[in-house]
Amino acid sequence: MAGQLFRTMLLVFFVAIQEVLTLDTSPVLDPFSKEDILPKRQLRAAMKSHELGTRDVKGSLRFDHYLHYLDANTQSASQFAAQLILNFKTPTLLLEDIEHHIDKVDCYGSKIYLHFSSADALRHAHEEFNEVGSFLLITSHEGCNEDGERDSHMVSEFSVQVENCLIVLLVFRVPWKTTFNAMTLDFGESNGDFKLRRHGSLRPRQGAAALSSVQYPAAPTSTPQGTTVSENVNRQWLETAILPPDVSLSVNSPKIKTSWQISCKNCTIHGNIDLSSGSFTMGNPNNSSNTNESILNFLDNGYVEFGLNGFGAHIELENNITAQTQLTNLTVPLPQIPITPFQIAGIASLGPVISPNLYVEFDLEADLDFTYGFDVLVPDNSSILIDVGSLNKSSQQGFEKTNVTTIPFQTEVANAELKTTGGFNPQLLLSLSFFEGAAEAGVGVFLNLPSVTATLGTVSEVNSHCENVTNSTTANKALDDVFGLLTHVTEDVVLGIGLTEQLKGVFPDGYQAGYSPSQTLTATTFSLPTGCLSFDSHAKTYGPATVTTTSTATSTKDGKGTATGKSAASVNSPVGEGYAGSGRLLIVSGLLFVVSTCFMLF
């Protein structure tokens, strides 16, 4: 029986995931297609402070380089940062590495002029350049590229003017995607000593503001530790129609052939979701023959981590549902919540977004208006780490301790019978675009937080706990008042996490490729305590079954379901005055018989 219940509830989770995947919310998105969503976080070129002015011209042409980028607009002790680790196809000079040996850099069209500060530096540079003939040059200098950016140039020829201490480079621009064999992009929060690259003086400036140093985690063998960039996702919809949707929501409604009406009496989302850190590796340093394959293989090694703190929801729905001959389920979208995107000009753009979807499912034999819902709270410091190369190696922490509390069912119809499922299925989507759209990818987390299936049915000849009195064996149960008709409520919960990723590439030679794997990270089911409700025909509400009070379940404006008791002269939904009186007479007679027997024996 338990195994069958698990399989049934697990199927509900899979159906919810499938519904989400069929919506027009593909995780491969243009991170900056809507300029009015959020200002993107523009990461700017930076250098480690301890490396400024320390590198020699000799050995400056290398295949492997580290390029650092920082968010210059965040004024705090820690900042969002990124690092590119590049294995280039040809010897490469990162010009900022040797600029302390240079007085001036001039870029004019296809020529770059390097004015060296000493004859020794000029001589060493000449020797270095002469050994390779042609090489790649990375600039972050005024006139060569935009402020805060870096550009790649191929040096085909150079000439030396000893008397002017000058080297003239003949260059042409090359796309970033053609320059390397392998690239790793790491991003996350940082708190160290970096200096921002700015156009102006080439020599290190002691007065420049110290920025952050990235503590870059390794590829995901365990959850990285460190600080995060946090995004508040507080949203609330009160008395708002979601099916058909209110025009203020600006969402696409699912197409259904019914006159259903579903509204958020109170749908509130709260808490923080963090894009904590991530790393993506593209290409293979041992294979430079296929650029297309190099770009597409970047998901072979990488991860992205989301963190949640204080994240939860209050979902209270008002439903006007017509009876259907078949079970109907729908995924209803709420407006997306963007998280601040970031961009490294010409190289990478990342755009996180939260898509809060609701899932509903109904099975009833008669038309019904009713309210129902739940509160959910994910524990602080919960996290999801997605291994984008191997989804089955992904991990999560904290979600198994998610707290779920249901909001009391209410309708004005007595003896209601139905089966309904309500779910909060937010998606955490991260879209990535590399090299101005040459490769696009999406990483998605589909959360079931939770799906609650409630089954309401009528029972008779039971006590206030909906226990069959005829099967009672204890004296306490025998003395319970007998109810003729009550509503029995069972509630089953599914919590789950599904993962998906999607990749597509479009290349100048017309080659296109892509794939879209998915994986269930975790799914668990459990049952909540059963409920036993009676209907108050005067108040037209349901409440706990009692004999001394008429209990009415209410729902406050802030969404907290409560049960309030009002004293009443009559019994609340028992079997009937005559039957109840006869029952009490029988019990009293039985007690008298026991006393009499004991008296005779002793």
N, C-alpha and C positions, 0 to 999 in steps of 0.2 A: 504493500500500500504506500509506504513512504517513498519507495523507488519510483512508483508511478507518479506520485505528486511531484517529485523532483524533476522527472522528465517533462511533465506538463508545464511546470513553471519555467523550466529552462527553455521550452519551446516558445513561451511568451516572450522571453528575452530575445531570442533569435528573430522572432517575427518583428519585434520593435526595431532591432538593428536593420533588418531588411527594409522596413518601411522608411527608415532614415536614409538608407543608401539609395532609395529610389527617388528621393526628393531632389530638387535642383539645387543641391548644396554640395557639389563636388569639392573635395579638398584642394583640387588644383585650381587656384584662383589667381587673379591679377592682384597683387597686394596693394596696388595704388591706382586701381581703376576708378575709384571714387575719391576725388580730391577733398570732398567735404567730410569724409569720415573722421580722420584724425591727422594732425601734422606728423609726418614720418620723422623718426629719429635718424638724422643724418650723421653717420659716423665719420669722423675726420681723421686724417693721417696723424700718427703720433710716433714718438720714439721713447725708448727707455732712457731715463735721465742718466743712469750710470754709464751708458754707452756713448753719450754725447762727447765728441772730441777724442775718442780713445782708439779708433781704428786707423791702421796704417794703410797707405795706398797699395802696398804690396799685399797680394792675396785678396784684394777687394773684388776681383772677378771670380764669382763662385756660382755653382748650380743651385744651391739651397739658400733660401732667404726667409726671414720672418718679417712680415709687415703687420704693424699694429695700428688699430683704429679705436677711437674713443668717442663717446657721446659728449660733445663739448657744451651742451645746453643744460645738463643736469648739475646743479650746484649742491653737491652733497659730499660727504666723506667717501662714499663709494659710488661708482658709476658703471653704466653699461658699457661693455667694451667687446672688441672682436680681434682675433688674430688670424692672419692667413699664413700658412706654412706652404711654401711653394718650391717644388722641384722643377726647375726650368729645363728646357730642351737644349739651350745654348748657354755658354758662360754669361753671367749677368752682373751688371754693376748697379747697386742701389746707391744712387748719387748722394743721398743724404748721409751715407756712411763715411764719405770722405770730404764732405763740404767744409770741414774745419781746415782743410788744406787749400781751400778755394776762396778767393776774394769776391768773385762775381760770376753769376751764371746768366747768360743771355740766350734766349730762344727766339729765332727768327725763321719762320717757315720750316725749311728742311735742314736748317743748320742750328747747332747748339754750340755756344762759345763758352769754354771753361777757362777762366782767368785764375791761374794758380798763384798762391801766395809766396812760393819759394822755388828756386831752381831745382832743389832736390825733389820736391813734390812733383814738379813737372817731369823730371827725368824718370822717376819711378812710375808715373802714370803712363808715360810713353812706352816704357819697357813692358808694362802690364798689357797695354792695348796691342802692342806689336806681336805679342806671343799668340794671340787668338785671331787677329785680323778683323773679324766682325763679331759683334756681341750685342746683347740686349741691354738697354739702359732704362732704369725705372726712375722717373723724376717726381718730385713733389715741390716744384719751384715756380716762382712767378714767371709768367710768360710761357711756360712749358705745359701747364695744366691749370685747372681751376683751383682756387684756394681750398685747401683741405683735402684735395684729391691726389691720386697718383695716376700716372700714365706710363704706358710701355712704348718704347721706341727701339727699332732695330738700327744699329750703327753699321753702315756698309763701308764707310771710308772715314779716315781722319787725317788731319795734317797738323804739324807742330810749328809754332813760331817762337823760337827760343828767345829772341830779343824782347818779345812782348810777354813771355811766360804764359803762352796761350796755346790751347789745343782746340781745333775746330772739328766738330763731329758732323758728318753728313748722315742724316737720319730720316726714317719714315715711320709713321705710326703703324702699329700692329695691334690687332684685337687681343685682349687678354686671353681669350679661350684658345688661341693658337700658340701660346708661349710656353706652356708647361706640360710636363708629363703627369704630375700629380699635384693636387691641392687639397689642403685640409682647412676648413673654416671652423674655428672655435669661437663661441660667444658666451657671455655670462656677465655676472657682476664682478667688479674689481675694486681694490683699494690699495694702491701702491704709489709708486713715484714715476709718472710718465710726464712728458712734455708734448704739448700739441704742436704739430707742424703748422707754421704760419708763413705766409709770404712776407719777405722783408730781409733783414740781415741774415746772412748765412751762418755767422758764428753763434755758438751757444750763448743764450742770454740768461744771466743769472736771475733776472727779475721775472722770468716767465712763470706762470702759475703751475704748480705741481698738480698733475692729474693722477689717474689711477693705473695700477699695474694689475693685469689679469692673472688670477690664479687658475690657469687652465687645467681642467681635469683630463685624465686619460680617457681613452675609449671605454665604453660602459661595461665594466665587469661588476660594478656595484654602483649604488646611488652616490653621486658626488655630493660633497658637503660644501657649504658656503652660503653667502648672502644672495639675495635675489632681487629682481626688479618686480615690484608688486603693482597690480592693476585692480582698482576697486570696481566691482561689477554690480553695485546696488541698483536694482530696477524694481519698479512696482507698477502693476496694472490693477486698478480698482473698477469694478462694474464695467468691464470692457469686453465687448463681444469678440470672440476669437473664431467662431464658425457660425455664419459667415463673418469674416474679420471686420472689425472697425477700421474705417479709412485711415485713422491715425496710426495704425500699426504698420502700414506699408509692407505687408507680407503677401505671399501667394497662398491662397487658400486651397486645400486639397479639393478635388472635384468629386462630389458625391451626389447620388440620386435620391436624396431625402430632404425633408424640411427641418432637419435637426438644427437646433440652436444651442450653442455652448458659449458660456461667458466666464471670464475670470471675475468671480466675486471679489477675490483677493489673491492675486498671484504676485508674490514677492520673492525676488532673488537677492541674496546678500553675500558679502564676503570678498575675499581677494583670491585671484588666480594669477600665478606667477609663471612667466616663461623663465625658468630658473637658469638653465644653461643648455648648451647643445654643441654638437660637433658633427661635421659632415666631411667626408673624404671623397675626393673625386680623382679618378685616374689611377695609374700604376706607374711608379718611377722606373720600372723595368720594361715598360712597353710604351713606346711613343709612336707606333705605326698607325694607329687608328684613333683619330681625334673624336669621331662620333662615339665609338665604344668607350673612350676615356670619359667623355662627359656623362654618358648614360650610367656608367658604373659607379657614380659617386655615392649611391646608396648602399654600396657594398660594406661600408664601414662608417658607422656614425650613430648618434643618439640625439634625442631631445628630451628634456625633462620639464614637466609641469608640476608646480606645487600649489596646494590649496590650504588656505587658512580662513577660518570662520565662514566657510562656504556652505550654504544651505538654501532652502526654499520653503515657502509656505504656499501650497497650491490648493485653492478652494474654488471648485467649479460649480456653476449653476447649469444644469442640463435639462433641456426640453427635448425628449427623445421619443420618436415614434417607433412602434414595434416593428421588428424586421423578421423575415423568415429565416435569414442566415445571420450568423455572427459577423459583426462589422467592426473593423478596427481602422483607426486613422492616426496619422502623425500630424499634429497641428503646430506650425512654426510660430514662434514669437520673434520680435525684431532682434537682429544680430547685435552683439556687443563687441565692438572692435577693441583690441589691445594695441597699444602704440607700436607701429611697425618700425623697422629700421632698414637702412640701406647703406651699402658701400658702393659708391658711384662706379658704374661700369662693370661691377663684378657680381654683386649679390643683393637681392632684396628679399626680406622676410616679413610676412604680414600675418600675425596671429589674430584670430577672431573666435568669439564664443557664440554659438547658435543654440539658444535655449528652446528646445522643442518639447511639446506635451504629447503624450500618447494616450488615446482613449479607446476603449473597447466595450461594447454593450451587447447583452443577450437578455431580452425581456419579451414577455408575451403580450403586454399591454402598454399603451402610451403612458409616459410618466415624466413628471417634472420633479427633479430632486437635486439636492446639493450633497457634495461629498468631496473629500480631499485628504491631505496629509501634510505633515511637517517633516522635513528631513534636515539633518545636520551632519556634515562630514567632519571627522576629528581634525583639529589643527595639526599642521605639519604632515598632512597626507601628501603623497606624491605619486606620480606616474612617470616611469622612465621607459621611453620607447627606443628599442634597439632597431633602427631603421634597416639595418642589414639582415637581421634575423628577428622578425617580430615575435617568434616563439621564445626568445630569450629576454623579452621585456619583463618589467616587474612593477609592482605597486606596493605602497605601504599605507596603512591606516584605513582603507576603505571598508575592510571587513568589520570595523567597529562603528560604522555609520548608524546613527540613531534615527528610527522612523516611528512617528506617532500619527495615527489617523485622526481625522476630524469627523465627528459624529455624522452619520447619515441622517438626512432630513427630507421628508416629503409630506404633503398634506393628504396623501392617500393611505388608508388603513390597509394593513396586511399586505404590504408591497412585497413582491417577489421579483428578483432580478439577479443577474451576474454582471458585474462591471469591473473594468480595469482602468486605473488611472496611473499615468507614469510621467515622470520628469526625466527627459532624455537629452541633457545638454551635450553638445558637441564642442570639443576644443580642436580647432583647425589651424594648422600652420601651413601657409603657402610659401613656396620658395621659388625664386626666379634667378637664374644664373646667366650672366653675360647677355643681358638685355633680351631675355626670352629664348636663348638657344636651348636651354633646358629648364623645364618647370616641374615642380614636384609639390606634393601635398602630404602632410602627415596628420592623421585624424584620430582623436580619441572620442569614442561614443560611450557615454555614461548612462547607466540605468540607475537613477537615484530618486526613487526606486520605481518599480512597477508594483502596484498594490491591487490585488484581485479580491474583491469583496463579493460574497455570495449571501443573499438574503432569502430566507424561506420561513414559512410559518410552521409552528409546532404547537401541539395541543397536549393537554393532560400533563403539564410539566410544572416544576417549581420555578422560583425566580432566577435560577441559573440555567433554565431551559433543559433541566435534567428530567428524564421521564420518571414520574412519581411511582409508577407501577413497578419500576426496577429498583426503587430505593430500599435499602436494607437496614439503615441505621435509624435510631429513634429520632435524631434531629431531622433527617429527611422526611420521616413519617409525619412529623409535626409541621412541616412546611405547608404554606397555603398552596392550593392547587389552582393553576391558571388554565383557563379554557383555550386561549389562543395567544401566543406571543411570537415575536419575530426573532429568529435566530440568525446571528451574523458571524460568518467565518471570514478571516482575512489572511491572505498569503502574500508574502513579499519576495520580490526578486531584486537582488543587487548584482550589477554586472558591469564589466568594462570590456568594450570591444575596440580593436585597433585596426586601422587601415592606412595604407600609403599608396600614392599614385605618382607615376612618373611619365613624362612625355618629353620628347626631344624633336625639334624641327631644325634641320641643318641646311646650309647654303646649297649643298649638292642634291637637295630634295629628299634625303634620307629621313625617315620618320620612324620612331619606335616608342614603345611605352609598355607599362604593365601596372597592375593594381592588385596586390595581395591584401589579404585581411586575416585577422586573428582574434580569437576570443581570449582575453587575458585572464579574466576570472568571472565566475558566476556562482552565486549562492542563493539559496532559498530558505525561508523560515516562515513559521506561522505566528501571528499575533494572538493574544488571548481572545477567545470567542466572546461575543456580546449577546445579551438577551434584552430585547427592547419591547416595551409596550406602547401602544398608541393612545394618546389622549385625544378623545373625540371632540372635546371642547376647544382645546388649544390647537388641535390639528398638528401635533408634533409627536416625535418619538422620544422616549427617555427610558432610563433603566427601569426594569420591572420591580415594583415595590407594592406593598399593601397599605402603607400608612401615608404615602405622599403620591401626588401626581407629578411625576418628573418630566420636565420639558427640556430637551436639548436645544440649545441656542448657539448661534455663531456670532461673535462680536465683530465689529467693523475691522478690528486689527487682525481678524482671522483666527483668533484663539477659540476653539470649540469648548463649550462648558456645559455642564448639566446643572440646572437649578431646580430645586424642589419647592412645590407649593402645597400647603396642607389642603386636604380635601376630605369631605365627609364620606365619600364613596370609595370603594376599593378600586384600584387602578387595574383594569383589564383582568379580573379574576374570572372564574367560571360563572358565576351567577349567585345571587343572594341565597336562593334556596339550597343550591348544591353546596355552597360554602358552609351554610348553617348546619346542614346534615352532616357534613364532614366533621365539623367541630363536635357535634353531638355524639357521633360514633367514637371519636377519640376520647371524650370525657367518659362515655360508657365503658370503654375498654379499660381505662384507668381504674374506674370503680370496681370492675370485675377483678382486676389484679389485686387491689387492696383487700377486697372481700375474701379472696382465696387465701391470701397471706394470713388474714385474721383467723380463718378457720383452721389453718395448719398449725398455728401457734397458740 
